Amino acid sequence: MTAVLDRVEATTAAPPARRPRRRLGDLIVPVFAALAFVYLMVPVAYTVMFSFNDAGKTNLVWRGFTLDNWRNPCGAPQVCEAFANSLQVGVVSTLVATALGTLVAIALVRFRFRGRALTNLLIFLPMSTPEVVLGAALLAQFLTLRVPLGFGTVVAAHVLFCISFVVVTVKARVSSLDPALEEAAADLYASPWQAFWRVTFPLLIPGIAAAALLAFSLSFDDFIVTNFTSGSYTTFPKFVYVSATRGIPPQANVISSFMFVLALAIVVLVQVLGYARSKRLRAPRTTQ
Amino acid sequence: MTTTASASRADATGSGGAALEIERVTKAFGAFVAVDDLTLTVPSGSFFALLGPSGCGKTTTLRMVAGLEQPSAGTISIGGRDVTGTRAHQRPVNTVFQSYALFPHLTVRENVAFGLKRSRASGIPGRVADGLDLVELGHLADRKPGQLSGGQQQRVALARALVNRPALLLLDEPLGALDLKLRRQMQLELKRIQTEVGLTFVHVTHDQEEAMTMADTVAVMNRGRIEQMGSPAELYELPRTSFVANFLGQSNLVAGTVTERLTKRGLLGVDVRGTRVLVPQARAVRTEGAVLVGARPEKMRLLVGDQAPGRGENVLGPGVVTDVSFMGVSTQYQVEVAGLGTFGVFAQNLLGGATVAVGSTVRLAWAVDFTFGLDGAQARDEGTVDLDDEP
């Protein structure tokens, strides 16, 4: 008995000598992480804080706390119009880019066709091209073709760069699908159309949803390409940029904060659902 | 299980099944010919095994029957109807895939109901329940495939195919992913289900033991062609090619030349390095020139000292025992005969334990009636099973 105890003590006694040093080393990562977090979060905190500022003409200095801005987010001229425009552009570009991008992704993974390698390469181009170049090129094109700038041209431009991200995201999901699943569906009398909607599509939903969220956030806060291709059409980022010269109204902060909280809520919700689902999947196994 | 229950189940799943006819089918992938001018008839209601090493074209054949591949030439008929050119979902065939390919987003019940829903069958819930009972998984109907063990997934895949009462059930190495014990258990289970539902089963496997225990008829495939087809006992006792002789069980093969024909007794005299060995003419593929003389290891026995061979026995040797492995039921001897190579001999442990020690000089004797003759142009070791492939 005592021998055992001795041995236990011996093994636990050894580490304390080295512990203090290791503790210092262990601190480095959390400290840097905290610093990085603060660095990233300060602008956000600033934005949220100044959404409660009782601003006069400019929203640059703190003049006291108020809830007026949150009660009436459309108080400032054009804020809500720009926001609504951005939402519209975002939703339409996301729908179009996600639909097209998903089809491209499936085609690239599942089929062998002429120009497949080239398509694979070209898909990366919008991602790697500087936005200024993309925007300028699109503008030049629209002007040459005499397309009136506005909602349509902005959506076209957004679809163009969103589609790349959709393809890349969905492709990863398609690659991870066992091709035998589609064969099994066909074997069980499902026509290609039924096999797609009953088997392939449901299994791709997580990838498609992720791609759609990504596309929406890219579209919603795009400024450079939008600025080139929108003419007098105002989106939210463009509104913020333009009004920066004469002072951004606090209502813009309200909307920005709201979007931030919304995005955060979505992330938390997805995490919670994912956790609940994995717990549900694990639970019955242990009972066996 | 009571007989009435099994009878009603056989009714519920529709007995019979259809015959499969493959006629002169070739499938080429670019320059590679996977299946080469294959002709094959599977009678309805039989358990048919396509046996061969990986890459022999057996899975390609199965996929062509399922409609997942189209043949480059030839026709495929199911139940007398030519289905060549139709697609997978139009064929009255269901497959149990090697990877099971269960739909991960659907429950076990939904998986099993999938085919019935597509074909708009009536009484789906009842049939799904029957199908799950058949594989004894009724209690797991609401689980997702991810929550099941490998053996359970395998049975779901089987139920999912069976409930559709296909004219033909195709099994693509369905037991390949299971461990040995479970595999043996599932073999019996599959055989029971086949007898119970009476459908035509076409089973693809590289495991010769699996093919022999389960199938009524086995076709041994090699390099896109069928080497030999017949009942397991037929293939085992009378292989017609060295590939079959080696792939299905083990064989002792020695090269020789036909020197005389004893037509009255129906025998061939073969000269094997100076020793005359007799082969029944009816059991020889060739009756002249170079032949391979073969005998199964369990047909051979060891002659020690001046022990005399029995009447109607061939004798080879002397040779030296190089290895003795005691395997409980039997003992396996390896005997090296100078100039002829190594022979395997299985001896039943009737007297308990090994009776001959390593290093002993022995002769080999076996009944002429069990000797078979193959084409001498074939390689002796063709189809020898790679140890890595053994389960």
HADDOCK unambig.tbl for C-alpha pairs under 7 A between the chains (distance, minus, plus):
assign (segid A and resid 180 and name CA) (segid B and resid 101 and name CA) 5.71 0.50 0.50
assign (segid A and resid 181 and name CA) (segid B and resid 101 and name CA) 5.02 0.50 0.50
assign (segid A and resid 181 and name CA) (segid B and resid 102 and name CA) 6.90 0.50 0.50
assign (segid A and resid 181 and name CA) (segid B and resid 103 and name CA) 6.60 0.50 0.50
assign (segid A and resid 184 and name CA) (segid B and resid 101 and name CA) 6.35 0.50 0.50
assign (segid A and resid 186 and name CA) (segid B and resid 88 and name CA) 5.54 0.50 0.50
assign (segid A and resid 186 and name CA) (segid B and resid 89 and name CA) 4.76 0.50 0.50
assign (segid A and resid 187 and name CA) (segid B and resid 66 and name CA) 7.00 0.50 0.50
assign (segid A and resid 187 and name CA) (segid B and resid 88 and name CA) 5.28 0.50 0.50
assign (segid A and resid 187 and name CA) (segid B and resid 89 and name CA) 5.32 0.50 0.50
assign (segid A and resid 187 and name CA) (segid B and resid 94 and name CA) 5.76 0.50 0.50
assign (segid A and resid 187 and name CA) (segid B and resid 95 and name CA) 6.64 0.50 0.50
assign (segid A and resid 188 and name CA) (segid B and resid 89 and name CA) 6.31 0.50 0.50
assign (segid A and resid 188 and name CA) (segid B and resid 94 and name CA) 6.47 0.50 0.50
assign (segid A and resid 188 and name CA) (segid B and resid 114 and name CA) 6.84 0.50 0.50
assign (segid A and resid 188 and name CA) (segid B and resid 115 and name CA) 4.43 0.50 0.50
assign (segid A and resid 189 and name CA) (segid B and resid 89 and name CA) 3.82 0.50 0.50
assign (segid A and resid 189 and name CA) (segid B and resid 90 and name CA) 6.34 0.50 0.50
assign (segid A and resid 189 and name CA) (segid B and resid 115 and name CA) 5.94 0.50 0.50
assign (segid A and resid 189 and name CA) (segid B and resid 118 and name CA) 5.80 0.50 0.50
assign (segid A and resid 189 and name CA) (segid B and resid 119 and name CA) 6.52 0.50 0.50
assign (segid A and resid 190 and name CA) (segid B and resid 89 and name CA) 5.60 0.50 0.50
assign (segid A and resid 190 and name CA) (segid B and resid 118 and name CA) 5.84 0.50 0.50
assign (segid A and resid 191 and name CA) (segid B and resid 89 and name CA) 5.99 0.50 0.50
assign (segid A and resid 203 and name CA) (segid B and resid 105 and name CA) 6.81 0.50 0.50
assign (segid A and resid 281 and name CA) (segid B and resid 147 and name CA) 6.74 0.50 0.50
assign (segid A and resid 285 and name CA) (segid B and resid 147 and name CA) 6.54 0.50 0.50
